[in-house]
């Protein structure tokens, strides 16, 4: 099934999800939703995404090497639109 709009468009449209996650305090959640749908992230969103990935990795006790591998892969994937 082809979506009617992208997650980014839905989050920006006040008739869809535009008022659901307003303001800067919700930027991490918007970034996570956009990444979860496989949309390419902006450079600012990539920073947020990598920070969230690092925080998750550190709180789950992943080794530093594992964290770096995951971040490197996330940055590569996101830069090619495969988040």
VEXMIRO-605556 format. One line per field, with one value per residue (C-alpha): residue in one letter; x, y, z. Coordinates in nm, 4 decimals, padded with zeros to 6 digits. Layout:
<nodes>
aa	c(A  ...)
u	c(X  ...)
v	c(Y  ...)
w	c(Z  ...)
</nodes>
This chain:
<nodes>
aa	c(X  X  X  X  X  X  X  X  X  X  X  X  X  X  X  X  X  X  X  X  X  X  X  X  X  X  X  X  X  X  X  X  X  X  X  X  X  X  X  X  X  X  X  X  X  X  X  X  X  X  X  X  X  X  X  X  X  X  X  X  X  X  X  X  X  X  X  X  X  X  X  X  X  X  X  X  X  X  X  X  X  X  X)
u	c(00.0000  00.1315  00.0960  -00.1009  00.1765  00.5097  00.5444  00.7243  00.4284  00.1782  00.3700  00.3684  00.0008  -00.2335  -00.5161  -00.3184  -00.0516  00.0724  -00.0595  00.0242  00.3950  00.4464  00.7592  01.1237  01.0613  00.9077  01.1786  01.3319  00.9965  00.9308  01.2783  01.2167  00.8852  01.0386  01.3315  01.0983  00.9195  01.2477  01.2544  01.5894  01.6825  01.8087  02.1539  01.9946  01.7680  02.0674  02.2358  01.9234  01.8898  02.2523  02.2239  01.9134  02.0876  02.3897  02.1705  01.9865  02.3088  02.4668  02.1608  02.1361  02.5018  02.6346  03.0125  03.1741  03.2778  02.9209  02.7897  03.0326  02.9370  02.5661  02.6188  02.8369  02.5733  02.2908  02.4737  02.5478  02.1913  02.0379  02.2669  02.1434  01.7790  01.7619  01.6820)
v	c(00.0000  00.3423  00.6053  00.9186  01.1352  01.0982  01.1022  01.4354  01.5793  01.4349  01.5851  01.9258  01.9237  02.0666  01.8536  01.5346  01.5175  01.8778  01.9632  01.6287  01.6885  02.0671  02.2604  02.1831  01.9649  01.7007  01.7093  01.3786  01.2008  01.3534  01.2435  00.8915  00.8685  00.9981  00.7560  00.4653  00.5140  00.5043  00.8676  01.0394  01.2554  01.6116  01.6797  01.8166  01.5123  01.2821  01.4415  01.3801  01.0236  00.9349  01.0891  00.8800  00.5675  00.6389  00.6998  00.3727  00.1816  00.3209  00.2573  -00.1009  -00.1721  -00.2190  -00.2184  00.0975  -00.0844  -00.2045  00.1486  00.2902  00.0255  00.0994  00.4751  00.4412  00.2175  00.4545  00.7537  00.5611  00.4371  00.7765  00.9561  00.7254  00.7529  00.4091  00.5046)
w	c(00.0000  -00.0923  00.1823  00.0979  00.2427  00.4146  00.7922  00.7621  00.5694  00.8182  01.1115  00.9402  00.8369  01.1034  00.9618  01.0254  01.2978  01.2857  01.6312  01.7919  01.8618  01.8527  01.9414  01.9950  02.2991  02.0696  01.8011  01.9117  01.8844  01.5412  01.4313  01.5579  01.3724  01.0492  01.0775  01.1585  00.8277  00.6364  00.5290  00.4862  00.7826  00.7656  00.9111  01.2311  01.2582  01.2106  01.5114  01.7201  01.5901  01.6654  02.0129  02.0823  01.9541  02.1736  02.4787  02.4171  02.3679  02.6828  02.8998  02.7788  02.8593  02.5051  02.4760  02.3354  02.0176  01.9609  02.0158  01.7580  01.5029  01.5498  01.5226  01.2140  01.0524  01.1475  01.0035  00.6826  00.6536  00.7229  00.4819  00.2053  00.3060  00.4677  00.8271)
</nodes>
